[in-house]
Amino acid sequence: MAEVRNNEGLSRFELEIGGHTAVANYRLSGDVMTFTHTEVPPAVRERGVASRLVHDALTEARAKGLKVIARCSFVRHYIDIHPEFQDLLA
């Protein structure tokens, strides 16, 4: 699987897989990253793509010293079941 990249120009994390692009959209305000929507194309769903995308996005947020607001239901669920990321919540 390809690398997750932060496309800062479009305010989204991206993961290319099988000719499709999965995205996790965010808004950045100061030191808070608000995740607004995660989308995985139907052709590549059920392969752990969204989990990989969100894991890497949260890891980057931590590395940059950011706090996170999870308005996206998938990001909220991911943090709920991965307590190692709960300290990031704003």
C-alpha angles and dihedrals in degrees: 000000000000126000121275109242131196108230096197092179090063095031094237143108113235136200120187115210130163093346092308131105123223115197141195109198121208144172120222119209116169107307095341124095113198114199108212107173141359120201131183119184112246092242092065102035123123093037100098092260096134092046092051091047094050094042092055093043091053091046090054092047089054092048090053093048093245129150119223136225113195108209088151110086093219093053090047091051092046091053091046092057096038105057092182087078099045092093088068094065113113 
